[in-house]
Amino acid sequence: MTTKTIALIGNQNCGKTTLFNALTGSNQYVGNWPGVTVDQVIGKIAKRDWDVVDLPGLYSLSPYSAEEIVSRNFLLSDNYDVVVNVVDATHIERSLSLTLEILPMGRPVVVALNMTDLLKEEGITVDAKGLSEKLGVPVVPVCASNGKGLDDLLNAVNEAKTSFSASRLYPEDVCALLKSIGERLGKEKNEAEKVFIATSLLQQDKVYLNEYRGSELLLAEVAKGRALIEREYNTDAEAYFPRARYAFIDKIIPAISTRNDKKASALSHKIDNVVTNRWLALPIFALVIYAIYYLAVTTVGTAATDYANDVVFGEWATDGANWLLDNAASPDWLRSLVIDGIVGGVGAVLGFVPQMVVLFFLLSIVEQCGYMTRVAFVLDRIFRHFGLSGRSFIPILIATGCGVPALMSTKSIDNINEQRITLITTTFLPCSAKLPIMTMIFMSFFPDSTWIAPAVYLVAIFSIAVTGIILKKSAAFHEDVSPFVMELPDYHMPKALNVFRTTYERCRAFVIKAGTIIFATVVILWFLANFNFTDEGFAMVDVNESMLAAFGTLVAFIFIPLGFGTWQASVAVITGLLAKENVVGTMAVLLGLGDEVAEDDAGLLSAMHEVFPVTVAALAFLAFNLWSVPCVAALGAMKRQFGSGRWFGFSVTYMLVYAYVLALFVYQLGGFITGTVPFNVFTVIALVVLALVLYLIFRKDRAGGVKLAIASKNV
């Protein structure tokens, strides 16, 4: 019997390793792929004397991750005879995308339709013979877990031949284009290989771009072909081929597979035609965010928060504390500590809990119904242009609750530069700790505006984009964006228990922080804001003569260009670097609100306007606090993920500089445009910095401006 080498490849979790073990038993060993830290597993089928190479599980052949590079390089080599593509029969739509990347490579392919034992249980039918006819290659049903179909698979491998044509995937004009490019590749390539290479060149595949860098006629033909595709099919050339594969899949699936939940799938498909539409997706996303923040910040959530602040902390907590203090004949300093410090500081923070309950409840519903996974897909189309992918949106989404788990979740991003940019930008989206700051400013300066909260959300997305563009064009970060593959489940009604559990856990974390870190901070702040050394010794003083006022005055000059160079605002910013919740608590303590902790209280409104005489100064204060470095806990998580002091230091520096520059633009340029801030030397500096930022955004790419990207698709 002829010796063969089989390349075993498939998606992650498709049962590939189980099939490998079933074929080889204990006749296997582990090596290492040259140049990468990926294991090389080789086994032998004893009764046939065939070798089997178990390639890393992956979703695409695009060479971005180490696994993709290994699999791609091996498949392009001559070190095997047949490809066995393991396909999960229960998720055949997802699996066939990789199949349609492999087939044009022109090698003998056998599709192992695995997990067939689960089809009946899940109400799925798959016509293996019909699928074989559609693909033009053998399709063999197997069950790796119990060994069924293995002999049939090996027989198919023994007889496998190349029989795939690009005309199955692409229209006539695209096939002609591929043939034209292929003719310039030389006679040493067979026709199928020419098709694959031509397709890769049209998608700006860096492997082949480097290989044929000196072939001017070939690259000119490729450029001509890309222009044709973009003109005729109204899409990026990079996106056309993945979409063609999925169009092919969508066309054949109804003929070879059925599901008992097709009503739900059909409804999901109809919804996706709208919410993932090229032109409607972003406006719909903006409307969803607007509705969430309208309910949480402007209407329902604010009504609940008003009650908590006015009644719970403004009356019950204050009256109860006063009663206890009166009966205990407490000294003035203790009364001040309890009323002005603890109730005023901690109460100002805890008063926002009802608002957060509404926000997290709504976000949990949107997440668990399946919509947020679509948002990740939609944003992938945009993110991939500035160094990120839809994969980066997952940490960003988690960051709306807390930055710590969001930063930890970036470890799933295999592209190192994409991971670093995600780490830098993840906390740009407002987390629960920033919500009180937003509400304090909104209620003080924009009490009747419903657009301001969603606008902050959009500015956060804009900040992520700007950062990605600037960093991606630098030599340190310039690298292709890794492909984003995500299985999109059908839409479904969220389970009430899961929604309530998610809401509870997010709010619980906020309350625990308020009862620990925030409590300790406001006690220390109260002490520093009420005591100082006098001619008579260490004693209680007016807040304006306190140690804290002296310190705040010392550092206030840093924030003068930003419009909030008062000692109160400066201290609030600094305490906010420890925990964002501290900002509200600090303002409550320093402004001497005491029992006036409601964010819409007249006392608060008046005091806020004294600290921020013009609206743009308050917005600059908000901008700096929202987009500067996150809390200490999040910084710790960030440092662990970077694993490098140098990169961590760069990240912290970048966020501080970005926040300062953004606040500078808001106050100086925004104030000049609105006529509330006169033209001054800082306005000139702001214009110079703006010119520099625009240069960094629009400058030519360090890699010569070559566009290297890949389209994503929901599967």
Secondary structure, 3 states (H helix, E strand, C coil): CCCCEEEEEECCCCCHHHHHHHHHCCCEEEEECCCCCCEEEEEEECCCCEEEEECCCCCCCCCCCHHHHHHHHHHHCCCCCEEEEEEEHHHHHHHHHHHHHHHHHCCCEEEEEECHHHCCCCCEEECHHHHHHHHCCCEEECECCCCECHHHHHHHHHHCCCCCCHHHCCCHHHHHHHHHHHCCCCCCCCHHHHHHHHHHHHCCCHHHHHHCCCCHHHHHHHHHHHHHHHHHHCCCHHHHHHHHHHHHHHHHHHHHEEECCHHHHHHHHHHHHHHCCCCCHHHHHHHHHHHHHHHHHHCHHHHHHHHHHHHHHHHHHHHHHHHHHHHCCCCHHHHHHHHHHHHHHHHHHHCCHHHHHHHHHHHHHHHHCCHHHHHHHHHHHHHHHHCCCHHHHHHHHHCCCCHHHHHHHHHHCCCHHHHHHHHHHHHHCCCCCCHHHHHHHHHHHCCCCCCHHHHHHHHHHHHHHHHHHHHHCCCCCCCCCCCCEECCCCCCCCCHHHHHHHHHHHHHHHHHHHHHHHHHHHHHHHHHHHEEEECCEEEECCHHHCHHHHHHHHHHHHHHHHCCCCHHHHHHHHHHCCCCCHHHHHHHHHCCCCCCCCCCCHHHHHHHHHHCCCHHHHHHHHHHHHHCCCCHHHHHHHHHHHCCHHHHHHHHHHHHHHHHHHHHHHHHHHHHHHCCCCCCHHHHHHHHHHHHHHHHHHCCCCCCCCCCCCCCEEC
